[in-house]
Amino acid sequence: MNAIDELLNLKNEEQAGHLMRFFKTGKGQYGEGDLFLGIKVPKTREIVKKHYRNVSFAELQTMLNNPYHEIRLCALLMMVSIYEKSDNKNLKNQILKLYLRNVNNINNWDLVDLTAPKIVGADYIESKNPEIIMTLANSGHLWSERIAVVSQWSVIKSGDFSIILELSEKFLTHKHDLMHKAVGWMLREAGKKDEKILHEFLKKHHRKMPRTMLRYSIEKLTKEQRHFYMYPDKKNPSKDF
C-alpha cells in the first residue's frame, strides 16, 4: 500500500471538520477550499517514516497536487526527510527545485512552517546565496512570502540575522495577519539568540509595527521592556536596555 492509500484509509470526517475550521477554509479565508482527511500530524509522520526512502519524484508531485491537505503535508515531510538525510548535493538541489515549483501547493501556514526552514533555510545556510529567498519575498504571493520569512528560523539558529532583519523591514506594511505573525515570531527567535539585535530593530520600528507583529516579537522580553514597546508614550520605569 502506498502513502496515499494509507492516508485515505485513515479518513476521519469529524476531525476533518474541526481542521477545516481551524485552518480557515471558508469562503474568503486564507485556506479557502482546502480539504482535510482528519489525520493528526504524528500519524502522518509515521507514514512519512515508512515511505520516504522509496518514494519517487513522480509520486511526490502527485501527492503535492492532491486536494487533501494531509497528503500534501506527507509529501512535504518526506521531502524534508530526504533532504536532511542525504549528503548528495544533486539530490538536495532536486528536492529544493521541487519545493519551489510547488509553492502554490504549499498553501497553508503549517505546510510552510514545518518545511521552509528545513529546505529553503537549510539551502541558504549551505550556499549563503539569498537569491531564492529574496525572489520568494518579492513575489507578492502570500505563501511564498511566508516561506521566505519562516525559512529564516534555521538561519537565525545558525547566528545569521541579516536576511530576517531585511525582511522584517520589508514586511512592516504587509496587509496580512499571517505575515505579521511570521515576522514577529522570527524576530522573537532572533531576540532569543541575541537580544541586542531585537532591541535595535524594535527601537527603530516599534511605533509603526502592526500590533500582532510587535506582540509576537516582544513575547520573551521582561514586563518592563514589553510595556516600553507597546505603550511608548506612557511613563515606564525602565528604558535602559
Beta strands, then each sheet from edge to edge (+ up, - down):
end
